[in-house]
Amino acid sequence: MVRPDSPHSYPGTLGNRPIAVQFHAGSHYVALRLLEGYLPKEKLKLVHYGSPQQRFEAMWHGAVDACLVMEPWIALGEKLGCKVLCEGHYLGAENASDDMDEATFAAINRAVGQAVDMLNADKRRYLHYLIDDPRHAAALAQYGGLTPDDFHLPRLRYVKATPYTDEIVEDTYHWMVRWGLISGAACATNLVDNRLPDVAVAPAGD
Amino acid sequence: MKKVVSEISGTVFSLPWLIAKDHGLFEAEGIEMEFVRARPSGVVPHTENPEEVNPVLGHVAFEEVRVSIYRA
């Protein structure tokens, strides 16, 4: 995302220009995945700025040319006239400790899965969580605040938990090695415990 | 009820979890769910070198075994 008055209108002109991300988080990895289609690696100038608010404000105040953010900062930026140059999605992961038993993990996933159904049935109903989040409500208000009408609802994409496929793990591993984000000596099977009990993905009551 | 403590980081990533708690879906599954907010990063030193940034980021509570599940 870039400022309303930015000369950039597509990602190909962002070479050697500072772009705010949070290293080792979604904004970092999505930036690489999106921008490598437009720019050579040596021209990508990603800078660690921390939280979405820090990244957004670095862009808004001109410290960087662009920032990577998620909702509700995308909605705020678009409301203020900022330009989205590219947009991507990525898979989230539920990371449980070794001592969480399968029955508990399955119960949690059933509850969350029901919530996913509720959310997808009426996304607008739940936007207040994003608008009123106490961690950034005051910051949003400084820029005029948000209402449900400011959100592009198809952007909010939620699915029920399923195991990563071996293909996804393999592809992601090789991509991370290529970008120097993980040692080539690391073994995916030693890093990823991809178990998900069958009952976790079964509908409640089955 | 089984007590579970979960980390909540970005609200957009945990939205179904917030809905599940507020609508009693965890309780219906016999889970007493407690949320702990991830530590906000605030202002951080700016760097272009990822190796200068701790990849644990705000997931300190999980690393310290104060929560048993988080999403990223």
Interface residues (C-beta under 8 A of the other chain):
Chain A: Q22 F23 H24 A25 G26 H28 K45 L46 V47 H48 Y49 G50 S51 P52 Q54 M70 E71 P72 G92 A93 E94 N95 A96 S97 D99 M100 T104 F105 A107 I108 R110 A111 V112 Q114 A115 V116 M118 L119 Y126 Y129 L130 D133 R135 L156 Y158 L181 A204
Chain B: K2 V4 G10 T11 V12 F13 L15 P16 W17 L18 I19 A20 H23 L25 F26 A28 E29 G30 I31 M33 R37 P40 S41 G42 V43 V44 P45 H46 T47 E48 P50 E52 V53 P55 L57 F62 V65 S68 I69 Y70 R71 A72
